[in-house]
Amino acid sequence: MSSRADSVPELRQPLPLSVRLRSGVAILLTGAALMAATMLLGTQVSEYYYLAAYTILQFVVLGTAWNILGGYGGYVNFGTAGFFAIGCYTTIVMDKIFSMPLFFDMLAAAATAGLVGFGMGYLTLRLRGVFFSIATLALTIVLQTLIVNWSFVGGARGVYVLRPEVSGIFVSYVQLLVALMVGLAIFAVLAAWAVEKSWIGIGLAAIRDDETAAETCGVPSLRLKLIATTMSGALMGMAGSLFPYYVTYVDPATAFSLAIAVNSIAMPLVGGTAAWWGPVVGAVLLGSAQQILTVTISSAANLFIVGVLLVLFLTAAPSGVVGIVRGWKRRRK
Amino acid sequence: MDFSWDLLINAIIAGALLGGFYASVAIGVTIAFGMLDIVNIAHPAFMIVGAYLAYAGWDSFGMNPFVSMAVFAPLGFVFGRAFYRAYNFFFERRGDESIQGLAFFFGILFIVEIGVVLISGVDYRSIDAPFLGSTFGIGFVSVPWRMMVPFLVGLGMLGCIHLYLSRTFTGRTILAVSQDVEAVRLIGADPIRAKEVAFGIAVASAIIAGVLLIMIQPVEPSIGREYIGRAFAICVLGGITSLPGTLLASLILGVAETLTTTFFGPSWSPAVSFGLLLLTLAFRPSGIFGR
């Protein structure tokens, strides 16, 4: 048996700065490449590809946002559609009252959705995680009922949104939307990466593994959970804020669609919740599969397949693609 | 809408009848969520399956809804036991039930809903058995049979399950599991088997609730979602594990919803249950009968 000094586990040396920032640089480079592709392709390709890219990027944002609270902190949010719709309807209200550049709509949506996330978290995050999950389901339905009964934003009939003229370097409005969505996706992934690597992410992981133990060790659990809920809600709201201009007609049934909630849970879980790139991989995999299936079979069938894939991954590969890749790396060593 | 006492009393009685039906939906959640700690948010999806089975039986064989209950509820029981075995194997045993288990039930909810859409479309389905069409009146209060039958069946079901849980050995084991799994092991009973039976009962009750639902109103696949909130609101308000609490909370919710519908319009009624749920969670998470 070794001496006592030897059995004390060695503290892990912090990695050099260049290694720690490698992922961030990779995210930025990928983003720059995507942005360049968006701007250069312009009118070269059919608009369908832009629409498909927009949808996939939107799910990158939603999946990543969900993962900040769900994957890192272990609190399952079923109300993605609610936060998404808050973003949507914030844009619609802004559009009706004063017309401003889209960027301000995004900020307003982030503020509103973040605030709702904070308030809701404040009320329910002190209870067991399950109650938070059920409350998020409830929030979606309460919000939907409010919107259905609010005729200013179209009520149950829905509302048409006119796209403004595009100017400057953009060829079409869709191109502008895709460029904004690329920017938002990069922002969301960078935010998730920063959370994961910082004290917030470490604290959240401790909460996920054992909340009581984490609190005993002095992790400020309520504050961390509130930060995560607010961030996650704000990002979901921003994703929703562009949606009215993308579809040009919004009704409560589309804005609060269950498909949004299912996709933004399925994508991180299929991709893997442990790392920032899990939701991205999941969104790209499931998002492209859905685009292909919608075109070749039908949109009901593609949602069915998302559900089946979610259940299959949960039962057979509970840590998703991230888990598979990490296991494979470990075996090679 | 103008206020009148007739309207108020009629609404309260209709609400109480509706509450009896809600009790039949919520009891399965009280068992699964309250006693077994399984957050089965797919419970309303099983109810929708029950409603469509009753419709299929009625449409192809002219099967009386009561016959449907007798045929399909045992199938639900068997399915529920198998389902719990699978859930236990994949999630509970691994200790993964929190995130993965929740997402799993969400996926099941979604698969069942879309599956029903793919098989029978998004049209509203209903059955019009002759005994459901008539109404009887006491004074100025009129009571339709299509509300009275689900009320009576719901109460009966609650009573039977209460008797089963308090009088039989397995029933008492189930109650014991809800308090302390380790202690159940120590006295030599098998907690997994008790949970399996209890989950079977929960699914069977969902099937019966589905048959009751299609007696009350036409059914389409996505209608189940509204019942997630209702069932969990009742369960939480009632104190999660308490059967009398479930009944009382069902009646409160039924009356609150009917009053809202009568005086503010039906478009506001979905928010009642969820509003009640949010308020309960925020201010009294242990419910009325909570310890």
Interface residues (C-beta under 8 A of the other chain):
Chain A: G70 G74 V76 F78 L123 T124 L127 G129 V130 F131 S133 I134 A135 L137 A138 L139 I141 V142 Q144 T145 L146 V148 N149 A156 R208 L258 A261 V262 I265 A266 L269 T273 A300 A301 L303 F304 V306 G307 V308 L310 V311 L314 T315 P318
Chain B: F33 V39 I41 F90 F91 R94 D96 S98 I99 Q100 L102 A103 F104 F106 G107 I108 F110 I111 E113 I114 G115 V117 L118 S222 R225 E226 I228 G229 F232 A233 V236 S267 W268 P270 A271 S273 F274 G275 L277 L278 L281 A282 P285
